[in-house]
Amino acid sequence: PRRNSCVVCKKCRRECEPQAINDKGQINAAECMGCFNCIHLMDDKTQCPPLISAKWWKKFNEKPV
């Protein structure tokens, strides 16, 4: 799952070692190593910018897409 803000934040994309996440936040299954670091990062309230500063990111509609 992705948030609408993922196209703005892109932290998971930058942290993805095999670069399996594109600019739109979509994962290329052929490139993905299945480490799930992006999933852990997305749920981490200390690392995921939309979770750290929810008030600022609220305009991007935080519902997973």
Summary of the structure (lengths in Angstrom):
residues: 65
radius of gyration: 11.3
end to end distance: 5.9
largest distance: 35.4
contacts: 153
relative contact order: 0.27
helix: 42%
strand: 6%
